[in-house]
Amino acid sequence: MTAGEDQSTEVGVGPWAGERPAGDHWDPELLENGDRRNVVDRYRYWSREAVVADLDTRRHGFHVAIENWQHDFNIGTVVRNANAFLAAEVHIVGQRRWNRRGAMVTDRYQHVRHHPTIEEFVAWAAAGKLPIIGIDNLPGSRPMETTTLPRRCVLLFGQEGPGLSEPARRACAELFSIAQYGSTRSINAGVASGIAMHAWIRAHAGAPPD
Ligand SMILES: C[S@@+](CC[C@H](N)C(=O)[O-])C[C@H]1O[C@@H](n2cnc3c(N)ncnc32)[C@H](O)[C@@H]1O
């Protein structure tokens, strides 16, 4: 692929130089005007639909879920991490609305499903035979550092402040904590989600595509 020459400091590539390539996955507007999106090089000039379709062929066996009773500002980071580590889907449990800022537009490439209540989320997980794995540093949580997360699972995160709600804790097949060494009680859910997803990747994923 030959991208148009780009002298600017902007992210991405300028208009396609030379003859237009053939194929349904190319986006005519991006070829015409350049592609300034925050996507990896292999998806330059691809339409959003084509990128999602390609990601769908190789999504991983874990889902991520986060409780959202108070519009938690960490959800955007959870969604961005889910995109980077290629979670099957993201689940928002509670309020439908969430602050998209931290997602950096990655939600456009991610399947995000909403469950108004814990009960509906639990029913969805049971229908898919997916164990709900709570990630929180609660009494009884086992250290994530010395265990392997299941290949097929939903990793469930709590909110800033209360952490996992009581009904959410009861719904978990297991609870795992991330080791901490300083004075703070906890890290934020966005950071915890990145650590947990990477633990899953280390256990179950191969090398990413070039
Ligand atoms: C800011 S924490 C709040 C609750 C936390 N249990 C506390 O005592 O402060 C928000 C969420 O981040 C995740 N989290 C934060 N620190 C964690 C840790 N050390 N291990 C596992 N999850 C953690 C959990 O999902 C938690 O529900």
The ligand as an SDF file (V2000), in Angstrom:
LIG
                    3D

 27 29  0  0  0  0  0  0  0  0999 V2000
  -11.7840    2.7650   42.9080 C   0  0  0  0  0  0  0  0  0  0  0  0
  -12.2860    1.0810   43.0960 S   0  0  0  0  0  0  0  0  0  0  0  0
  -13.3770    1.2350   44.4700 C   0  0  0  0  0  0  0  0  0  0  0  0
  -13.5880    0.1000   45.4270 C   0  0  0  0  0  0  0  0  0  0  0  0
  -12.4640   -0.5150   46.1840 C   0  0  0  0  0  0  0  0  0  0  0  0
  -12.8440   -1.8780   46.5800 N   0  0  0  0  0  0  0  0  0  0  0  0
  -12.0380    0.2260   47.4860 C   0  0  0  0  0  0  0  0  0  0  0  0
  -11.9990   -0.4190   48.5200 O   0  0  0  0  0  0  0  0  0  0  0  0
  -11.6940    1.4130   47.4490 O   0  0  0  0  0  0  0  0  0  0  0  0
  -13.2860    0.8670   41.6630 C   0  0  0  0  0  0  0  0  0  0  0  0
  -13.1300   -0.4330   40.9450 C   0  0  0  0  0  0  0  0  0  0  0  0
  -11.8180   -0.5620   40.4270 O   0  0  0  0  0  0  0  0  0  0  0  0
  -11.4030   -1.9260   40.4650 C   0  0  0  0  0  0  0  0  0  0  0  0
  -10.2280   -2.0270   41.3390 N   0  0  0  0  0  0  0  0  0  0  0  0
   -9.5840   -1.0190   41.9610 C   0  0  0  0  0  0  0  0  0  0  0  0
   -8.5240   -1.4490   42.6400 N   0  0  0  0  0  0  0  0  0  0  0  0
   -8.4800   -2.7930   42.4580 C   0  0  0  0  0  0  0  0  0  0  0  0
   -7.5890   -3.8310   42.9130 C   0  0  0  0  0  0  0  0  0  0  0  0
   -6.5200   -3.5890   43.6420 N   0  0  0  0  0  0  0  0  0  0  0  0
   -7.8680   -5.0960   42.5340 N   0  0  0  0  0  0  0  0  0  0  0  0
   -8.9230   -5.3800   41.7360 C   0  0  0  0  0  0  0  0  0  0  0  0
   -9.7820   -4.4300   41.2730 N   0  0  0  0  0  0  0  0  0  0  0  0
   -9.5630   -3.1620   41.6320 C   0  0  0  0  0  0  0  0  0  0  0  0
  -12.5730   -2.7120   40.9870 C   0  0  0  0  0  0  0  0  0  0  0  0
  -13.3460   -3.2040   39.9100 O   0  0  0  0  0  0  0  0  0  0  0  0
  -13.3410   -1.6640   41.7860 C   0  0  0  0  0  0  0  0  0  0  0  0
  -14.6910   -2.0170   41.9340 O   0  0  0  0  0  0  0  0  0  0  0  0
  1  2  1  0
  2  3  1  0
  2 10  1  0
  3  4  1  0
  4  5  1  0
  5  6  1  0
  5  7  1  0
  7  8  2  0
  7  9  1  0
 10 11  1  0
 11 12  1  0
 11 26  1  0
 12 13  1  0
 13 14  1  0
 13 24  1  0
 14 15  1  0
 14 23  1  0
 15 16  2  0
 16 17  1  0
 17 18  1  0
 17 23  2  0
 18 19  1  0
 18 20  2  0
 20 21  1  0
 21 22  2  0
 22 23  1  0
 24 25  1  0
 24 26  1  0
 26 27  1  0
M  CHG  2   2   1   9  -1
M  END
$$$$
